[in-house]
């Protein structure tokens, strides 16, 4: 059964923004502390995971390709409903790109089919959207995804619990480096945006001293990036910082498997 993976001509320049009301901000702060699946992280090693959300073609051509040259694998969070769409992030990846990434050893993570804010739809509909995306990936000959990323980083306690039963881990967008423990239901992540590169480099440098697990996320990687992406030279700067820190680079799936310690 076809899941609608044929090329489309849809184009939009509108970038969705989750609610920024006081109520929404308070809920986000509370959600981070609730419905946790906490696992200890060993400080004996430094692990870095690169992840790309959605994913724009430029992220593959200038981001993933740069990691490939280092022999490093990344996690690409794929929303099949965005295949071939052109939006504020540029031209998006295709179904063929997703298959090629998997064959090259990268992790294909789950990011829902329609890429909607979880708070804008009921839990059951959200789970159906995930199933639709997994079916679309299966049509490409890809295995079920092991990890998930919340679209726009939006989640809530009941959703965190639901994702725990489906995935090894779910990545959020809370700016956190995991040096003692990690909530696998809402893994923290540092943005690789052009206006945050200095902070990202500092985070890597500190990780080299303390050990732990640091995940990055970004979108487009191009000369004139969106507010949610970075420039190719920014990516090269981060790569050099990770090399200098002596960190191991792993997919998010593999990093979870490598975590030392016991559940707490």
N, C-alpha and C positions, 0 to 999 in steps of 0.2 A: 504494500500500500504506500503510495507516495505521500510524503509529508510536506510537499510544497517547497522543494529545494531548488527549483529552476531559477535561473537568474531573473532579477527583477530590476525595474528602472526607478523604483521609489527613491526620492531624494528629499531630505529635510534638513534644515539648518537649525532647528529648534532643539535646544539641550534641556532635558528635564532636570529639575532641581527638587529634591525632597523638601518637605516642610521645614522651615526654620523658626517656627513659633516656639515660645518658651516651653509650652507643654511638650512639644516634640523633642526638644533638646533634653528636657528632664527625663523623658521616657528612654531616650537613647542611653543616657548615663546609668539609669537603673537596669536596663536590659543587659549591659555589659557585666553586671554583677550577679545576674540571675541565670538559672538553667544552665549551669556550667558543667562541662566535662573536663575537669582539671587533671593535667598530667605533669609530672615533674620534668624539668629540663636540666640536663647535665651541663655544668659550666666547664667541663673538661674539653669541649670542642666548640668551635664556632661554625655555624651552618647558615648559609644564605640561600633563600629561594626567590627566584624571579618569577613573577606572574604577569600575564597580559590579559586584560579584560575585553571582551566583546567579539572580535578583535580587528582593528583597522589593518589594512594591508601594509601600511607603513610600519606598524608595530612588528610585523613579521620581517619585512625587508630590511629594516634598520635596527631593530631590537633583537629579535630572535636570531637573526643571521649573525649579529655580533657575538652572541653567546655561543653559537655553533662554532665559530672560529676558535673559541677557547675550549671546545669540547664539553661545554656545559649545556645541560638540559633545563628546560623551563616548564611552567604550567600555563596553558592557555585556556582561559575560561570562555567557553563557546556558547553563544546564544544563536541557534540555527536560524531563528526567524530574522536575524540581521544579515544573513549571507547576501552578499552583493549589493546591499543597500549603500547609499552614499549620504552621509550626514555631516554634522559638525566635526566629526573625527576624521573625515575623509572617506575614501572608498573602503568598504569593509571586506573582510576575508570571504572566500568562497568555500563551498563544500570540498572542492578538490584540495584547497589549502589545508583544511582540517585533516584530511586523509594523509597528506604529505607530511604534516607535522607529526602525526602519530607514527608513521613509518620511520621518521628520523629519530624517534625515541623520546619526543616530548610528551608530557602528560596532557591529555584533553580532559579538562574539568567541566563540571556542570554549571551553567549560568542561566538556566531557564530558557524556554523557547522565545517568549515574547519580550523578555528583558523589562518586565514591569516591576515597580515598587511593590514589595510584598505587602505593605500596609494598605495598598489600594485594592486588594482582592482578598477574598476569604482564603483560609488555610487550605481547604480542600481544592479550590480552584488553582491555588499556587502549586500544590502537589501534582495536579493534572498537567499543569504547564511544564513541570519538570519531566513528567513521564513522556510528554510529547517531544521534548528535546532529546531525551534518551532514545526514543524510538527513531528519531531522525538520525542520530549518530549511529544507531545500529544499522540503519539502511546503508550507511557508508562503510559498513564492515568494522566499525569500532566497538570495543568492549564497553561495558558500563563504566561510567566515571566513578572514581574513588573519592574525589573531593569536590566541594561545592563553593561557590562565591556568591554572596548575597548581592543582587543588583542594587547599585547605589549604596551598598553597605547597610541597607535597611533590614532590620529584623525585630523580633519580639520573642519573649520567653517560650511561648507555645511552639513557635516556628523553630527555635533552636533545638527544642526537644525532638521535634519531628525530623529534623535533619540529622540528628545523632543516630537515628535508627536506619538512615539511608546511606550515610557517607562516613568515611574515616575521619573527616574533618571539614569544617566550613570556615572559609576565610571572610573576615570583615574588612573594615577600613579604619579601625581605631589605630591611632599612631602609637604602637607599642612594640618594644623589642623584648623577647621572652628570655629572661636570664635565670629565672627560678622555676616557673611553671607556665603552662599555656592552657587556655580554655579552648579545647578542640571544637567547641560549638560556635566559637566566635574568635578565630585566630586574628591577632592584631597584625597590621601591615603598614609599612611606610610608603607614602606616595613618591613615585619618581616623576615629578613635574618639574618643569624648567625653573619655577620659582621656589623649589624645595631641595634642589640638588645639594646645596651646601649642608643642609641638615641631614640629608641622606648619607653624604660622605662622612660626616661626623658620627652618625650612628654606626657605620661600618667600622670606623676606627676604634670606637669604644667597644664594639663587639669583639674585635681582635684581642682586646685586653681582658674582657670579662668572660667571654664564651657565651653560649646560648644560641638562640634561633631568631633570625631576622628575616622577614618576608618583605618583598617589594611588590608594588603593583603600579601599572601604568596603562596607557591606551595607545594613542598615536605617537610615533617617533619620526619626526620630520623636521625640515628646516624651519618652518613656521608652525609650530605645534599649537593645538588647542590648549585651553586651560587645564586639560586633563592628561596632557602628554608632555614629552620632552624632546629635545634636539638630539641628533645622533652623537654630537660631541658630549652631551650630558651622559648618555649611555656609556660612552667610552670612559668618561671620568669615573663613573661608578664601578665599571669593570676593573679599572686600575686600582681602585681603592680596595675592592674585594681581594684581588691578587695580593696586594701589599699586606692585608690583614691575615692572609693565610687561611681564609675560610674555605670550608667545603661547600660546593654549590650543588644543590639537590632540588628536584621537583618537590612540591609541597607534599605529594603522596609519599615520596621516598624519605623526606625529612621526618614525617610522622612515624614511619616505620623505624627510623634510626634513633628516635628519642630514647634516652636512657632514663631509668627511674620507674616508679610505679604510680598507678593512678591514686589520687588522694581525694 
